């Protein structure tokens, strides 16, 4: 079962009365700790989903640079794909994403060469294993690119056309035109030239993206739109896993992640409500806090709010770390990011009265367990939604700082 299907199905199933009886029986057999493990396994099932993106194009078009940028790596980082290397292989090479080894970006050699003729290319490159394709060109797209697009379409798979090294085009035009240079006019011309050719040859309105490909330009031109569209066009059954596997590289990606992180909250709250039925002192409160702490760690990692992630952004974009920490401190004190438990408890204090009532209510005959269960469900929903709301604003603020810095730098 896919990660998307599993999560959505579990959430919909939990609205049935049968689930309460099922979970009650599960708790009797396995206890609260067993339910915590069961819930966490369901929440983490997306990590087992195999995700494969193929990047294809001729040697020298910037495939390796793009692959590194998708993986949030610089050319000299450990595990980066080698750049400025003459392509001499005829087999696909996979590069795993540092945050999720099941997300692989594949470097495919260019088609139409002696080593990679069209006649055997689709079979030898194992096209069936890829979920999505990026067709990359440095200048004009070619007949080989059109052939690739048609073959991918025949397999009912998705693809985008990527025009790379836009930053070099801009630098060259600035040198040639000096004061008469206009970036928007240049970008419009490049876009229109590419689209005219693609529409004429492919007879469709293709998805085209003008990018640099370099990591320090991942907030410029079409790269943020490329990443956002890749998330929304990825095959449906794997989309949830892909969204959670990707780095939060722009505001739209952050917002998309938030939507999928909210799907998890309902499942955690239902598990919390189920444990509240158990007539044992403080078992429910302990379960709730542990579950909230674990989820908050996930949010922090997913939204790039760990101290290590912020320091990497600081180094990569030449932005003082203090700019990030000062900007998000009102929402989430940077010290709290180092002590998630303390942060969650501080949020939980606002619903402490409800938690205490829930603990006492479970001992009221007949209706007590229902009251405790409802209170636990509501408290967990409130705590996790409050935390995720604050983290969303903090993550968006981080992205805004990068956008502003990129605009000023360029």
C-alpha positions as MATLAB code, in Angstrom:
seq = 'XXXXXXXXXXXXXXXXXXXXXXXXXXXXXXXXXXXXXXXXXXXXXXXXXXXXXXXXXXXXXXXXXXXXXXXXXXXXXXXXXXXXXXXXXXXXXXXXXXXXXXXXXXXXXXXXXXXXXXXXXXXXXXXXXXXXXXXXXXXXXXXXXXXXXXXXXXXXXXXXXXXXXXXXXXXXXXXXXXXXXXXXXXXXXXXXXXXXXXXXXXXXXXXXXXXXXXXXXXXXXXXXXXXXXXXXXXXXXXXXXXXXXXXXXXXXXXXXXXXXXXXXXXXXXXXXXXXXXXXXXXXXXXXXXXXXXXXXXXXXXXXXXXXXXXXXXXXXXXXXXXXXXXXXXXXXXXXXXXXXXXXXXXXXXXXXXXXXXXXXXXXXXXXXXXXXXXXXXXXXXXXXXXXXXXXXXXXXXXXXXXXXXXXXXX';
ca = [
       0.000    0.000    0.000;
       1.325    3.455   -0.869;
       2.194    6.077    1.720;
      -0.542    8.359    0.403;
      -3.190    5.651    0.405;
      -2.177    4.378    3.828;
      -2.386    7.738    5.543;
      -5.589    8.892    3.882;
      -7.278    5.525    4.378;
      -6.343    5.421    8.044;
      -7.701    8.916    8.566;
     -10.984    8.083    6.834;
     -11.327    4.742    8.631;
     -10.890    6.438   11.980;
     -14.198    8.187   11.500;
     -15.983    4.854   11.842;
     -17.191    3.639   15.199;
     -15.574    0.265   14.503;
     -12.111    1.783   14.927;
     -12.713    2.599   18.584;
     -13.460   -1.051   19.305;
     -10.504   -2.186   17.199;
      -8.059    0.137   18.949;
      -9.475   -0.788   22.342;
      -8.804   -4.452   21.590;
      -5.349   -3.557   20.259;
      -4.515   -1.689   23.487;
      -5.715   -4.614   25.607;
      -3.312   -6.923   23.759;
      -0.354   -4.567   23.233;
      -0.745   -1.726   25.711;
      -0.214    2.011   25.155;
       3.406    1.481   24.115;
       2.282   -0.990   21.475;
      -0.160    1.569   20.084;
       2.576    4.222   20.020;
       4.765    1.905   17.963;
       1.869    0.984   15.675;
       0.974    4.648   15.087;
       4.578    5.671   14.444;
       5.033    2.877   11.929;
       1.991    4.099   10.007;
       3.190    7.711   10.091;
       6.654    6.711    8.880;
       5.478    4.358    6.163;
       6.168    7.015    3.514;
       9.895    6.524    4.157;
       9.666    3.047    2.615;
       8.269    4.358   -0.668;
      10.686    4.129   -3.618;
      10.934    7.443   -5.516;
      12.856    7.813   -8.773;
      13.406   10.916  -10.916;
      15.303   10.623  -14.212;
      17.371   13.571  -15.463;
      18.279   13.172  -19.113;
      20.127   15.299  -21.641;
      23.390   15.557  -23.515;
      26.746   15.906  -21.785;
      27.515   19.442  -20.650;
      23.947   20.714  -20.259;
      24.180   20.916  -16.447;
      22.558   17.629  -15.403;
      25.006   16.992  -12.555;
      24.626   20.531  -11.215;
      20.835   20.213  -11.270;
      20.958   16.794   -9.587;
      23.110   18.254   -6.800;
      20.770   21.223   -6.356;
      17.683   18.988   -6.091;
      19.589   17.123   -3.372;
      20.558   20.439   -1.674;
      24.252   19.721   -2.217;
      27.084   21.870   -3.512;
      29.554   20.376   -6.024;
      32.208   19.893   -3.341;
      29.901   18.374   -0.707;
      30.372   14.670    0.132;
      28.255   12.487   -2.128;
      27.720   15.184   -4.768;
      27.521   14.229   -8.417;
      30.790   15.174  -10.184;
      30.441   18.288  -12.367;
      32.420   19.417  -15.408;
      33.198   15.788  -16.230;
      32.960   14.496  -19.792;
      30.211   11.901  -19.978;
      31.734    8.530  -20.763;
      29.161    6.111  -19.369;
      26.259    4.447  -21.113;
      24.397    3.354  -17.984;
      22.138    5.299  -15.587;
      23.681    6.385  -12.282;
      21.587    6.971   -9.164;
      22.193    9.638   -6.505;
      20.208    9.330   -3.273;
      18.789   12.352   -1.477;
      20.735   12.948    1.773;
      17.521   13.144    3.812;
      15.906   10.047    2.307;
      17.867    7.295    0.613;
      14.706    6.005   -1.083;
      14.485    9.216   -3.144;
      16.898    8.730   -6.029;
      17.794   11.200   -8.776;
      19.097    9.327  -11.827;
      21.639   10.747  -14.254;
      20.833    9.287  -17.679;
      23.332    9.602  -20.552;
      22.214   11.486  -23.644;
      20.300    9.593  -26.317;
      21.306    9.271  -29.944;
      25.007    8.505  -29.492;
      26.913    5.370  -30.541;
      26.813    4.132  -26.956;
      23.143    5.015  -26.471;
      21.222    4.601  -29.750;
      17.509    5.303  -29.854;
      16.683    1.727  -30.792;
      17.701    0.350  -27.398;
      17.649    3.471  -25.206;
      14.275    3.015  -23.478;
      14.997   -0.584  -22.515;
      18.622   -0.065  -21.483;
      17.797    3.005  -19.391;
      14.977    1.081  -17.632;
      12.360    3.757  -18.287;
       9.701    1.724  -16.480;
      11.371    2.303  -13.087;
      11.213    6.121  -13.132;
       8.316    8.100  -11.704;
       9.097   11.365  -13.496;
      11.519   12.761  -16.102;
      13.385   16.058  -16.456;
      14.581   16.685  -20.037;
      17.490   19.123  -19.801;
      19.052   21.371  -22.435;
      21.679   24.116  -22.317;
      20.550   25.929  -25.485;
      17.904   24.763  -27.940;
      16.021   21.532  -27.496;
      16.736   18.935  -30.166;
      14.978   16.239  -32.121;
      16.382   13.718  -29.634;
      14.627   15.638  -26.837;
      11.367   15.494  -28.800;
      11.822   11.768  -29.314;
      12.343   11.324  -25.555;
       9.166   13.280  -24.797;
       7.143   11.084  -27.149;
       8.547    7.874  -25.667;
       7.837    9.057  -22.113;
       4.293   10.014  -23.106;
       3.719    6.547  -24.578;
       4.494    5.139  -21.130;
       1.968    7.532  -19.530;
       4.687    9.136  -17.409;
       5.215   12.807  -16.692;
       8.078   15.066  -17.761;
       9.237   18.692  -17.766;
      11.553   20.525  -20.155;
      14.381   22.307  -18.332;
      16.473   25.081  -19.912;
      19.592   25.475  -17.738;
      22.413   27.983  -17.153;
      20.194   31.036  -17.475;
      22.597   32.891  -15.174;
      25.399   32.481  -17.725;
      23.142   33.790  -20.521;
      22.342   36.827  -18.413;
      25.997   37.504  -17.577;
      27.012   37.215  -21.240;
      24.218   39.529  -22.387;
      25.095   42.095  -19.729;
      28.701   42.142  -20.948;
      27.589   42.587  -24.552;
      24.777   45.117  -24.088;
      25.983   47.064  -21.042;
      23.457   49.793  -20.143;
      20.848   48.647  -22.674;
      20.538   45.201  -21.074;
      17.098   44.159  -19.825;
      16.812   40.825  -18.040;
      13.082   40.405  -18.571;
      13.392   40.957  -22.319;
      16.151   38.337  -22.511;
      14.188   35.779  -20.472;
      11.063   36.349  -22.564;
      13.032   35.807  -25.768;
      14.634   32.587  -24.508;
      11.283   31.292  -23.251;
       9.434   32.138  -26.449;
      12.143   30.598  -28.663;
      12.026   27.353  -26.666;
       8.238   27.212  -26.533;
       7.843   27.947  -30.240;
      10.116   25.045  -31.111;
       8.559   22.664  -28.582;
       4.991   23.521  -29.546;
       5.780   23.154  -33.250;
       7.565   19.836  -32.849;
       5.535   18.341  -30.024;
       2.151   19.874  -30.877;
       1.438   20.612  -27.205;
       1.922   23.405  -24.671;
       4.819   21.853  -22.760;
       5.918   22.632  -19.211;
       9.141   24.661  -19.580;
      11.376   26.031  -16.822;
      14.262   28.487  -17.141;
      16.752   27.912  -14.343;
      20.379   28.356  -13.404;
      20.738   24.889  -11.909;
      23.165   26.108   -9.247;
      22.228   25.775   -5.578;
      22.844   29.427   -4.717;
      20.293   30.376   -7.385;
      17.538   28.058   -6.185;
      15.324   31.045   -5.294;
      15.638   32.667   -8.718;
      13.908   32.436  -12.073;
      11.760   29.315  -12.499;
      13.442   27.001  -10.009;
      10.919   27.498   -7.146;
       8.059   26.945   -9.605;
       9.807   23.840  -10.951;
      10.033   22.294   -7.482;
       6.443   23.204   -6.616;
       5.101   21.811   -9.904;
       7.189   18.668   -9.489;
       5.506   18.070   -6.134;
       2.017   18.523   -7.558;
       2.623   16.538  -10.774;
       4.334   13.564   -9.162;
       2.356   10.305   -9.498;
      -0.568   10.436   -7.061;
       0.203    7.199   -5.222;
       3.699    8.430   -4.357;
       3.031   12.146   -3.967;
       2.786   12.202   -0.173;
       6.116   10.396    0.159;
       7.798   12.660   -2.386;
       6.585   15.837   -0.695;
       7.920   14.733    2.666;
      11.182   13.534    1.107;
      12.014   16.883   -0.528;
      13.859   19.792    1.087;
      11.864   22.974    1.863;
      13.528   25.132   -0.799;
      10.838   27.820   -1.280;
       7.615   29.137    0.227;
       5.304   27.069   -1.965;
       7.126   23.863   -1.070;
       6.850   24.783    2.621;
       3.092   25.335    2.249;
       2.685   22.037    0.409;
       4.553   20.229    3.169;
       2.296   21.850    5.778;
      -0.818   20.467    4.067;
       0.583   16.944    4.229;
       1.922   17.306    7.760;
      -1.574   18.283    8.917;
      -2.867   14.948    7.620;
      -0.757   13.262   10.288;
      -2.292   15.215   13.171;
      -5.682   13.504   12.986;
      -4.150   10.043   13.240;
      -2.040   11.025   16.265;
      -5.078   12.604   17.953;
      -7.188    9.490   17.393;
      -4.500    7.303   18.919;
      -4.362    9.731   21.848;
      -8.131    9.488   22.296;
      -7.946    5.697   22.272;
      -5.306    5.606   25.014;
      -7.412    7.978   27.138;
      -9.957    5.199   27.530;
      -7.477    3.182   29.621;
      -8.339    3.631   33.339;
      -4.721    3.954   34.479;
      -3.230    7.087   36.096;
      -1.319    9.425   33.739;
      -0.887    6.840   30.975;
      -2.805    9.088   28.571;
      -0.900   12.277   29.422;
       2.386   10.457   29.010;
       1.287    9.099   25.638;
       0.056   12.514   24.461;
       3.244   14.363   25.371;
       5.482   11.693   23.871;
       3.463   11.665   20.634;
       3.490   15.477   20.423;
       7.242   15.619   21.036;
       7.868   13.037   18.323;
       5.663   14.855   15.819;
       7.268   18.210   16.604;
      10.674   16.722   15.801;
       9.254   15.664   12.430;
       7.919   19.176   11.762;
      11.254   20.731   12.683;
      13.156   18.457   10.318;
      10.614   18.702    7.494;
      10.555   22.511    7.539;
      14.314   22.959    7.834;
      14.217   24.508   11.294;
      16.932   22.488   12.990;
      19.979   24.490   14.028;
      22.152   22.492   11.619;
      19.782   23.226    8.719;
      19.737   26.944    9.504;
      23.531   27.063    9.759;
      23.810   25.325    6.390;
      21.510   27.953    4.882;
      23.604   30.659    6.521;
      26.793   29.311    4.946;
      25.248   28.526    1.559;
      23.612   31.926    1.054;
      26.175   34.017    2.984;
      23.537   35.182    5.452;
      24.464   35.655    9.130;
      22.940   32.881   11.236;
      21.613   35.533   13.621;
      19.308   36.868   10.900;
      17.495   33.546   10.855;
      17.456   33.029   14.617;
      16.306   36.605   15.325;
      13.550   36.437   12.710;
      11.969   33.235   13.991;
      12.603   33.813   17.693;
       9.190   35.395   18.265;
       7.474   32.304   16.916;
       9.876   29.608   18.030;
      12.777   30.471   20.338;
      15.906   29.018   18.787;
      16.741   27.459   22.156;
      13.472   25.530   21.949;
      14.639   23.936   18.732;
      17.409   22.286   20.723;
      14.957   21.118   23.379;
      11.782   19.962   21.673;
      10.352   18.471   24.877;
      10.575   21.826   26.652;
       8.961   23.571   23.694;
       6.046   21.117   23.511;
       5.441   21.330   27.259;
       5.323   25.133   27.036;
       2.572   24.878   24.404;
       0.785   22.171   26.385;
       0.513   24.479   29.408;
      -2.222   26.369   27.578;
      -4.371   23.227   27.653;
      -3.181   21.972   31.037;
      -6.618   22.432   32.618;
      -8.159   20.219   29.953;
      -5.507   17.566   30.530;
      -6.148   17.536   34.263;
      -9.906   17.273   33.742;
      -9.355   14.448   31.285;
      -7.233   12.558   33.830;
      -9.931   12.837   36.490;
     -12.834   12.178   34.140;
     -11.689    8.692   33.200;
     -12.742    7.440   36.671;
     -16.356    8.629   36.307;
     -18.501    5.522   35.737;
     -19.742    4.826   32.180;
     -19.331    8.337   30.673;
     -15.892    8.996   32.140;
     -13.903    7.261   29.435;
     -15.827    9.071   26.685;
     -15.152   12.459   28.314;
     -11.473   11.651   28.778;
     -11.194   10.396   25.216;
     -12.786   13.527   23.737;
     -10.609   15.787   25.897;
      -7.454   13.929   24.890;
      -8.387   14.096   21.211;
      -9.056   17.833   21.391;
      -5.939   18.607   23.422;
      -3.656   16.752   21.021;
      -5.257   18.429   18.006;
      -4.820   21.845   19.599;
      -1.199   21.316   20.644;
      -0.010   19.935   17.319;
      -1.918   22.469   15.218;
      -0.564   25.325   17.348;
       2.997   24.054   16.989;
       2.652   23.472   13.252;
       1.139   26.945   12.756;
       4.098   28.569   14.507;
       6.612   26.447   12.620;
       4.957   27.266    9.303;
       5.348   30.991    9.933;
       8.944   30.491   11.045;
       9.793   28.454    7.941;
       8.163   31.021    5.657;
      10.161   33.757    7.359;
      13.378   31.819    6.714;
      12.491   31.559    3.023;
      11.667   35.284    2.881;
      15.104   36.138    4.249;
      16.726   34.004    1.539;
      14.604   35.603   -1.193;
      15.505   39.109    0.000;
      19.177   38.236    0.270;
      19.199   36.671   -3.203;
      17.551   39.763   -4.713;
      20.006   42.111   -3.001;
      23.015   39.981   -3.916;
      22.078   39.855   -7.577;
];
